[in-house]
Amino acid sequence: MDPRILAQRINVSGKELRGRLILPGGEEATLGGIVSLLVQVSIGIAATILFLIFIWAGYELVTSRGEPQKIAAARNKITYGIVGFILLVASFLIIRIISQVFGLGEELFQ
């Protein structure tokens, strides 16, 4: 890939600054690096939301006071959380497999 594709140019006070896009951590941006960063952030956000769903469902289960409707609602949240966890792990594994097949294994998930 031509590194100039990801190059940046900006004018500041009449002076032109040129340089390549730098990712957090100080490395130059490549397509694999950008995808890796997006995937890591997305999986982190999804895992945090999943954790909060489990906390919420557990709280509802504890405070249900034996009411069948509240217990069923809490159990449904736990079930959906487990399904979400399975989908999160499956998406992570699919991305890992695709990165190995297309030879992006060195750049993804460093």
C-alpha positions in Angstrom: 0.0 0.0 0.0 1.2 3.4 -0.9 2.1 5.3 2.4 1.1 8.6 0.9 -2.6 7.5 0.9 -2.6 8.1 4.7 -0.5 11.2 4.6 -1.9 14.4 6.1 -1.4 18.0 5.1 -2.6 21.0 7.2 -2.0 24.8 7.0 -1.3 26.5 10.3 -0.8 30.3 10.2 0.2 30.1 6.6 2.8 27.4 7.1 2.1 24.0 5.6 2.7 21.0 7.8 3.0 17.6 6.2 3.2 14.3 7.9 1.8 10.8 8.2 -1.1 9.9 10.5 0.3 8.6 13.8 -1.8 6.2 16.0 -1.8 6.3 19.8 1.4 4.6 20.8 3.5 6.5 18.3 3.3 4.1 15.4 2.5 5.1 11.8 -1.0 4.4 10.7 -1.5 1.6 8.3 -4.9 0.1 7.3 -4.3 -2.9 9.6 -3.4 -0.6 12.4 -6.5 1.5 12.0 -8.7 -1.6 11.8 -6.9 -3.0 14.9 -7.5 0.1 16.9 -11.2 0.3 15.9 -11.8 -3.4 16.7 -10.0 -3.1 20.1 -12.1 -0.1 21.0 -15.3 -1.7 19.8 -14.7 -4.9 21.7 -13.8 -2.9 24.9 -17.0 -0.9 24.7 -19.1 -4.0 24.0 -17.5 -5.8 27.0 -18.2 -2.9 29.3 -21.8 -2.7 28.2 -22.1 -6.5 28.7 -20.7 -6.2 32.2 -23.2 -3.4 33.0 -26.1 -5.6 31.7 -25.0 -8.4 34.0 -24.8 -6.0 37.0 -28.3 -4.6 36.2 -29.8 -8.1 35.8 -28.3 -9.3 39.0 -29.6 -6.2 40.9 -33.1 -6.8 39.5 -32.9 -10.5 40.5 -31.8 -9.6 44.0 -34.5 -6.9 44.4 -37.3 -8.9 42.8 -38.7 -10.0 46.2 -40.0 -13.2 44.7 -42.3 -11.6 42.1 -42.4 -13.9 39.1 -42.5 -11.1 36.5 -39.4 -9.4 37.9 -37.6 -12.7 38.2 -38.5 -13.6 34.6 -37.3 -10.1 33.4 -34.0 -10.5 35.2 -33.5 -14.0 33.9 -34.2 -12.7 30.3 -31.5 -10.0 30.8 -29.0 -12.6 32.0 -29.9 -14.8 29.0 -29.5 -11.9 26.6 -26.2 -11.1 28.3 -24.9 -14.6 27.8 -26.0 -14.5 24.1 -24.2 -11.2 23.8 -21.0 -12.6 25.4 -21.1 -15.6 22.9 -21.5 -13.2 20.0 -18.7 -11.0 21.3 -16.3 -14.0 21.6 -17.4 -15.3 18.2 -16.8 -11.9 16.5 -13.4 -11.7 18.1 -12.5 -15.2 16.9 -13.8 -14.5 13.4 -11.7 -11.3 13.1 -8.7 -13.3 14.3 -9.3 -16.0 11.7 -9.8 -13.4 8.9 -6.6 -11.6 10.0 -4.6 -14.8 9.8 -6.1 -15.8 6.4 -5.3 -12.4 4.8 -1.9 -12.1 6.5 -2.8 -9.3 8.8 -1.9 -11.3 11.9 1.1 -9.2 12.7 -0.8 -5.9 12.8 -4.1 -6.9 14.3 -4.4 -7.3 18.1 -0.9 -6.3 19.1 
